[in-house]
C-alpha cells in the first residue's frame, strides 16, 4: 500500500457519523481502519522515503470511540513524538471526510493543560502567526489560510477547534480527487523540510515550553518590559553570538602531520537561534520606541 492508497482507504472506510451520534459509535479491538491509522506511515511502500533518520509516525482513530478528526502524523523525534505537545506534520481528516489537510501543526493538549481552553486557543494562534512569518522553505502550494474541521458543528470536543487554531501551514486535498502518489510524497517531503527548518529555529529545542513562552512573550511586543531591559538582553545575546566561534589554537611548532591541525568551526545552529532572538528583541524595541514618540 502506498500513501495515496492509504488516504483513499481511510476516507472510504472510516465510519460516517452525524453531529448527534459522532461520540457514541464504538469500534472493536481489531478494526482494519483503526490499525492502519495507528500505524501511521509505517509499513507503506514509501516508508523509506518518508521516514528518514530522526523521524517517526503514528496516528489515531480514537480511544474506544471513533475520533471526530482521525489523523496520521509525522514527527521529528528531536522535538516531539506525540500529537499532544510540540510541532509536527499531520494529515487531518475532516469529520465529513470530504477533505484532508496536510498540516504543519502544534500540540493543542499541552496549550490547553497549561493555559486553559480560552487562552490556550489564543496562544496557539499567536505561535502559528509567528512561524508563518519566519519559515522560508514553504512551497507555493502551502497556505497560511485557516483550515476547516467543522469545529462549530461538532460540539462536545475541543479537538477540532484546537487543530484548526494550531495550524501553521497546510495543503488541502479533496477526498474524491486525491493527487497521484508521486505528488503526495513530494508534498509530504516538502512539509518535512519546513518542520526541520522550524526545529532548527527553535530557541531551545530541548525545552519546548521555554521556546513557546519566548515566542508568546515576544508576541506581546514587550509590554511591561523597559527599553533598558530589552537593550540589555539584546547586548547579552549579541555577545553570545560572538562566542559561538569555536577555534582550537595550534600548538607551538610545526605539527607532525596535517591531521594534527584542528580547524575551527562555527556553530551555525546556535548562531541561527541567537539571530532569531536578536531579531525579535529588536522588533520589540523598535515598536516601543515608536509607541513612545
C-alpha positions in Angstrom: 0.0 0.0 0.0 1.4 3.4 -0.9 0.5 6.8 0.6 -2.3 7.6 -1.9 -3.9 4.2 -1.3 -3.8 4.7 2.5 -5.5 8.1 2.3 -8.2 6.7 0.0 -8.8 3.7 2.2 -9.3 5.9 5.3 -11.8 8.3 3.6 -13.7 5.4 2.1 -13.9 3.1 5.2 -13.9 5.4 8.2 -17.4 5.4 9.7 -19.6 8.3 8.7 -21.2 9.9 11.7 -23.6 12.8 12.0 -23.2 15.6 14.5 -25.5 13.9 17.0 -24.1 10.4 17.3 -20.4 11.1 16.5 -19.4 10.4 20.1 -21.3 7.2 20.5 -20.1 4.9 17.8 -17.7 2.4 19.2 -15.2 0.2 17.4 -13.9 -3.3 18.2 -10.3 -4.0 19.1 -9.1 -5.1 15.7 -10.7 -2.9 13.0 -8.6 -2.7 9.8 -9.1 1.1 9.6 -8.1 1.5 13.2 -4.9 -0.5 12.7 -4.0 1.5 9.6 -4.4 4.8 11.3 -2.5 3.7 14.4 0.4 2.5 12.2 0.7 5.9 10.6 3.1 5.9 7.7 4.9 2.8 8.9 4.7 -0.2 6.5 3.9 1.8 3.4 5.8 1.2 0.2 7.0 4.8 0.5 8.2 4.3 4.1 12.0 4.6 3.4 11.5 7.9 1.6 9.1 9.4 4.2 10.6 8.1 7.5 14.2 9.1 7.1 16.5 9.1 10.2 15.2 11.2 13.0 11.5 10.8 12.0 8.7 8.5 13.1 5.0 8.2 12.5 1.7 7.1 14.1 -1.9 8.1 14.0 -5.2 7.8 15.8 -8.7 6.5 15.2 -9.7 7.5 18.7 -9.7 5.6 22.0 -12.7 3.2 22.3 -14.8 5.5 20.2 -14.1 6.8 16.7 -12.3 10.1 16.8 -14.1 13.2 15.4 -10.9 14.1 13.5 -8.8 11.0 12.7 -5.2 11.8 12.0 -1.8 10.4 10.8 1.3 12.3 11.9 5.0 12.6 11.0 7.2 13.5 14.0 10.7 15.0 14.2 11.9 13.0 17.2 14.2 15.9 18.2 11.2 17.9 19.3 8.1 15.6 19.5 6.8 12.1 19.3 3.2 12.9 20.3 0.4 15.0 18.9 -0.2 16.3 22.4 2.9 18.5 22.5 5.4 20.1 20.2 5.4 20.7 16.4 4.7 18.1 13.8 3.3 17.4 10.3 -0.1 15.7 10.3 -2.9 14.5 7.9 -6.2 15.7 9.4 -9.4 14.1 8.1 -12.4 16.4 8.3 -15.3 14.8 10.2 -17.4 14.6 7.0 -14.4 13.0 5.3 -14.8 15.3 2.2 -11.4 16.9 2.7 -7.9 16.0 4.1 -5.5 18.7 5.3 -1.7 18.1 5.3 -0.9 20.5 8.2 2.2 21.8 10.0 0.6 21.8 13.4 1.1 22.1 17.2 0.2 20.0 20.2 -3.1 21.5 21.3 -3.4 19.4 24.5 -0.3 21.0 26.0 -1.6 24.5 25.5 -5.0 23.6 27.0 -3.4 22.0 30.0 -1.1 25.0 30.7 -3.3 28.0 29.7 -6.8 26.7 29.8 -9.0 26.4 26.7 -9.7 30.1 26.0 -6.2 31.4 26.5 -4.7 28.2 25.0 -6.5 28.8 21.7 -5.4 32.4 21.6 -1.8 31.4 22.3 -1.9 28.7 19.5 -2.8 31.4 17.1 0.0 33.7 18.3 2.6 31.0 17.9 1.2 30.0 14.5 1.4 33.5 13.2 5.0 33.8 14.4 6.0 30.8 12.4 4.0 31.9 9.4 6.3 34.9 9.2 9.5 33.1 10.0 9.5 29.9 7.8 11.0 30.4 4.4 11.2 26.9 3.0 7.4 26.7 2.4 6.4 25.9 -1.2 3.8 27.7 -3.4 1.1 25.1 -2.7 1.3 25.6 1.0 -1.3 28.0 2.5 -1.4 30.0 5.7 -5.2 30.3 5.5 -7.4 28.8 8.2 -8.4 25.1 7.9 -12.0 24.0 8.4 -12.5 20.9 10.5 -16.2 21.8 11.2 -15.4 22.7 14.8 -18.6 24.8 15.2 -20.8 21.9 14.2 -19.2 19.1 16.3 -19.8 20.2 19.9 -18.6 18.3 23.0 -15.0 18.0 21.9 -12.3 20.7 21.8 -10.0 18.8 19.4 -11.4 20.1 16.0 -11.0 23.7 17.0 -7.7 23.0 18.6 -6.3 21.5 15.4 -7.8 24.5 13.5 -6.2 27.2 15.6 -2.9 25.2 15.8 -2.5 25.1 12.1 0.6 26.9 10.8 0.7 25.9 7.1 -1.4 23.4 5.2 -2.2 21.7 1.8 -5.8 20.8 1.2 -6.9 17.8 -0.7 -10.5 16.8 -1.8 -11.1 13.2 -0.9 -12.7 12.4 -4.2 -9.7 13.9 -6.1 -6.6 12.9 -4.1 -3.5 13.6 -6.2 -1.2 10.9 -7.6 1.1 9.2 -5.2 4.2 11.0 -6.5 2.7 14.4 -5.8 1.6 13.3 -2.3 5.1 12.1 -1.4 6.6 15.4 -2.8 4.2 17.4 -0.7 4.9 15.5 2.5 8.7 15.6 2.0 8.4 19.4 1.4 6.4 19.8 4.6 9.0 17.7 6.4 11.6 20.2 5.2 9.6 23.1 6.7 9.3 21.2 10.0 13.1 20.7 10.0 13.6 24.4 9.5 11.3 25.1 12.4 13.2 22.7 14.6 16.5 24.5 13.7 15.0 27.9 14.6 13.6 26.9 18.0 15.2 29.0 20.7 15.6 25.9 22.9 14.8 22.6 21.2 15.4 20.7 24.4 12.8 22.9 26.2 9.7 23.4 24.1 7.9 25.2 26.9 10.7 27.8 27.0 10.6 28.2 23.2 6.9 28.7 23.2 6.9 31.1 26.2 9.6 33.1 24.4 7.5 33.5 21.3 4.4 34.4 23.3 6.4 37.0 25.3 7.8 38.5 22.2 4.4 38.5 20.5 3.2 40.8 23.3 5.7 43.3 21.9 7.4 43.8 25.2 4.6 45.3 27.2 5.6 45.8 30.7 9.3 45.4 29.9 11.5 48.5 29.9 13.6 49.7 27.0 16.7 49.4 29.1 16.0 45.7 29.9 15.3 44.9 26.2 18.5 46.7 25.1 20.4 44.8 27.8 19.1 41.4 26.6 20.0 42.3 23.0 23.5 43.0 24.1 23.8 39.8 26.1 22.6 37.7 23.1 24.8 39.6 20.7 27.8 38.8 22.9 26.9 35.1 22.9 26.9 35.1 19.1 30.5 36.4 19.1 31.4 33.4 21.3 30.0 30.6 19.2 33.1 30.7 17.0 34.9 27.7 18.4 38.6 27.7 17.4 41.3 25.4 18.8 44.6 27.2 19.0 47.5 25.4 17.2 50.4 24.1 19.3 53.7 25.9 19.1 55.9 24.5 16.4 55.2 22.5 13.3 52.6 19.7 13.5 53.8 16.2 12.8 51.1 15.7 10.3 48.2 17.6 8.6 45.8 15.6 10.8 47.2 17.4 13.9 45.8 20.7 12.7 42.2 21.3 14.1 40.1 23.7 12.0 37.7 25.9 13.9 34.0 25.5 13.2 31.1 27.9 13.5 28.2 26.6 15.4 25.6 27.7 12.8 22.6 26.3 14.7 23.4 28.2 17.8 24.0 31.3 15.8 20.7 30.9 14.0 18.9 30.6 17.3 20.6 33.7 18.7 20.0 35.7 15.5 16.3 34.9 15.9 16.3 36.1 19.4 18.1 39.4 18.5 15.6 40.0 15.7 12.6 39.5 17.9 14.0 41.7 20.7 15.0 44.3 18.2 11.4 44.3 16.8 10.1 44.8 20.4 12.5 47.7 21.0 11.5 49.5 17.7 7.9 49.1 18.5 8.2 50.5 22.0 10.3 53.5 20.7 7.8 54.3 18.0 5.0 54.0 20.6 6.7 56.5 22.9 7.2 59.1 20.1 
